[in-house]
Amino acid sequence: MFPLFLLDTENESVYNIGIVNKREIIMNQLTKLQKDYKYFEDMLKRLEKQKKTPGNGFAKMKCRERLAELDAMFDKINYGSMITYD
């Protein structure tokens, strides 16, 4: 279990808003990585359908770089040791 804090930059205050377990944090991070992967994959597909321009070429390159980074992160994850609840 980990404390969850809310930072209020306007009043320069920190509030303890609850306790979260580690599994919940990890699952939220994994879900975000999966959503990011889907986002960049869809963006790359859309860009490949469009007319070739220097800007689109740069965007395609950045999408491929980000997908490669995400693939590397997914390769590091040991799915065999994870417990999932459907």
Buried (B, 14 or more C-beta within 10 A) or exposed (E): EEEEEEEEEEEEEEEEEEEEEEEEEEBEEBEEBEEBBEEBEEBBEEBEEEEEEEEBEEBBEBBEEBBEBBEEBEEEEEEEEEEEEE
